[in-house]
Amino acid sequence: MTKLKIKGHEFNSIIARDSFHRRAVQNRNKIIDTLRKIGLTEDDVEVKVEPAAMKKAPASATWYFEGYRMHYSYRASGKFVDNLYVVFKVIELEVNALLNETRTVNEFISEFSEDKDVKKQREEARELLGVSHDTIDLGLIDRKYKELAKQFHPDMPNGDVEKFKAINRAHKILRRELQ
């Protein structure tokens, strides 16, 4: 069993070997049940389940909390069902931290709140950094970021403040998605 470390939490990953769709539905229901602990209803939560849960696809959950649109997605596992399990575990651990008061409401909100056009922002960030649209290798993204940041730093001869700021924003968007 592989240990995953995401958003400061460490947990065992589980690899589904059968009953993929059933397990995906179970993970969806666990996400909804977990978010109920902080007063949300099923209508406040959106978790789409892939019809073919064994295929390689990202998983995500979106919910509304205290007037904010919250979102979390994961895509590094080989199957949708495994990605959805990671989404569930991260949400469960964060909700438990909120309920145990080791995480404040503001920290919880800042951890998950995102704009509605986050997918487009991520596509643009990958394009700006010069990586493919499906890159999830944080090491590669960090290397590309460092190369471009060095090239466009305002203290360099060809420095460009606006380009440097855009590169930093792009890197921040992708780090948030992949950490």
N, C-alpha and C positions, 0 to 999 in steps of 0.2 A: 504494500500500500504506500502510495506516494504522499508525502507531506506537502501541503501548499501553504504559502505565506502570502496573504492578501490583505491589504488595508490594516496591517499590524496584527492580524489574527493568523494563527497557525492551526490547520486542521487536516485530517486525512481526506484525500480525494477518494471517491468511490467510482469504480468503472463498471457500468452496467454491462452485463453479458447476455441478457435476455429480457423479454417483456419491456422493450424500450418505450413504447407509447404509454403503457400503464405506469411505468416509473416516472415518465415525464409528467403525466397528469398528477401523480402523487406529489411530485416536487412543486408543481403549480399550486396545488391545494395547501401544501405546507407553507409556501410563501404567503398565501392569503391568510392562513391561520396565524402565522407569525405577526403579520401586520395588524390583525385584529386586536392583538395585545396592546396596541397603542391607539385603539379607538377607531380604526378604519373598517369600512365595510367592503364587501366584494365589489361593489360599484366603484369604489375609490381605487381599485387595483386592476391593472391590465398585465396579464402574463399570457402571451401567445404560445401555444404548443404546436410544434412542427408535426405535420401528419406522419412524416417518416423520421421519428425521433432518433434513429440510429445514424442518420447522415451527419456530415460535418457541417455545422451551422452554429452561429452565435445564439445565445439565449439572453433574454432580458426581462426585466420587470419595471413597470412604470406605476407610480402611485402619487396621490395628491395628499399632502400633509401640511396643515397649518397655512394653507394658501400657496404652497410651493409645489411645483412639479418635480417629483423625485424620480430618479432613474438609476438603474444599475444593469450592466451587461457584462458578459464574459464570453470569450471565444477561443481560448487557448486549448481546450480539450478536443479530442478527436471526434466526439459525438455530441449532438444537441443535448441529449438527455444528461450527459456528464457536465456540460456547460450549465444547464439549468440547476443541477445539484449545487454547483459552486455558487450560483446566484442565490439560491436558498440559504446556504450556509453563511454567506457574507451578511445577508439581510438578518438572519437569525442572530448572529453574533452581535451585530450592531444594535438591533432592537433590545437584546438582553443587556447590553452595556447601557443603553438609554434607561431601561427599567431599573437596573441596579445602581443608577446614578453615577456610573463611572464615565459616562458620556453625557454632555448637556444637550438640550434640544437644539441649540444653535450649532453645536458641533455635528449633530446628526444631520441637520438640514444642509450644512455646508458640505458634508461628505457626499450627499446624494443629489442635491438640487442641480438641475441642468436646464438649459434652454430647449425649446421644442425642436429647434433645428440642429441639434447636436450631431446627428449623422452627417449632415452636410458640412458642419464645422470640422468633423474628423476627416472627411474626404479631402477637404481643402488643406487641412494641416498636413496630411500625408503627401499631397501633391507639392506643397511648398517645401517640405523637407526632402523631396525627391525619392520617396519610397513608394512601393506599389500599394494599391488601394486595399489589399488584404494583409499587409504586413502587421504582425503582432510581436515581432522580435524587438523587445525594448532596448536591447544592446545595440542593434542596428540603428534604431531611431535615435538613440543617444549619440552614436558616432556621427550620424548625418547632422544632427543638431549642432554638435561641437564644431564640425567643419564649417558650417554656414555661419554660426555665431562668430567664429574667429574671423572669417572672411568679411563679414558686414559690421563688425564691431565699430562703434563711432571713433575709436582711437586709431583705427587702421587707415592707411592711405585711401582705400576705396570704401571706407565706412559709410553706412547709410542708417541713420537712426530709425527711420520708419520700418525699413526692412528688418533691422535687428529686433525691433519690438514685435513684428509679425512672426518672426522665427521663434522668439521666446513664447509667444502665445500659442503657436502651433505645438511646440514641444510640451507645454503645460497641458494642453487638451489631450494629447496622446498619452502622456504619463498618467493622467487621471483615469483614462480609460483602461490602461493596461496594468496598473498597480493594484 
